[in-house]
Amino acid sequence: PAKNNAELVSRMAKISREMNREIADPSEARKIIGL
């Protein structure tokens, strides 16, 4: 299990890159979730 949110985000970013998916930057993430 992840020890903190930063570790969880790091793991998900690694998995996304392995699947050739782009990582949203903070501005893109805000748009995606409607903030």
VEXPA-895565 format. One record per residue (C-alpha): x, y, z; residue in one letter; residue number from 1. Coordinates in nm, 2 decimals, m for minus. Example, Ala and Ser with C-alpha at 12.3 -4.5 7.8 and 13.67 -1.06 7.14 Angstrom:
<zakes>
(zake (1.23; m0.45; 0.78); 'a'; 1)
(zake (1.37; m0.11; 0.71); 's'; 2)
</zakes>
This chain:
<zakes>
(zake (0.00; 0.00; 0.00); 'p'; 1)
(zake (0.10; 0.36; m0.06); 'a'; 2)
(zake (0.24; 0.55; 0.24); 'k'; 3)
(zake (0.11; 0.88; 0.12); 'n'; 4)
(zake (m0.06; 1.06; m0.17); 'n'; 5)
(zake (0.27; 1.15; m0.34); 'a'; 6)
(zake (0.37; 0.79; m0.35); 'e'; 7)
(zake (0.03; 0.69; m0.50); 'l'; 8)
(zake (0.05; 0.96; m0.76); 'v'; 9)
(zake (0.41; 0.85; m0.85); 's'; 10)
(zake (0.29; 0.49; m0.89); 'r'; 11)
(zake (0.00; 0.59; m1.11); 'm'; 12)
(zake (0.22; 0.82; m1.33); 'a'; 13)
(zake (0.47; 0.53; m1.38); 'k'; 14)
(zake (0.19; 0.29; m1.48); 'i'; 15)
(zake (0.04; 0.55; m1.72); 's'; 16)
(zake (0.38; 0.60; m1.89); 'r'; 17)
(zake (0.42; 0.23; m1.92); 'e'; 18)
(zake (0.09; 0.22; m2.11); 'm'; 19)
(zake (0.20; 0.51; m2.33); 'n'; 20)
(zake (m0.05; 0.75; m2.17); 'r'; 21)
(zake (0.02; 1.12; m2.12); 'e'; 22)
(zake (0.02; 1.26; m1.77); 'i'; 23)
(zake (m0.21; 1.57; m1.72); 'a'; 24)
(zake (m0.04; 1.88; m1.58); 'd'; 25)
(zake (m0.22; 2.06; m1.30); 'p'; 26)
(zake (m0.39; 2.30; m1.54); 's'; 27)
(zake (m0.51; 2.01; m1.76); 'e'; 28)
(zake (m0.63; 1.82; m1.45); 'a'; 29)
(zake (m0.83; 2.11; m1.33); 'r'; 30)
(zake (m1.01; 2.13; m1.67); 'k'; 31)
(zake (m1.07; 1.76; m1.67); 'i'; 32)
(zake (m1.25; 1.76; m1.33); 'i'; 33)
(zake (m1.42; 2.09; m1.39); 'g'; 34)
(zake (m1.24; 2.33; m1.15); 'l'; 35)
</zakes>
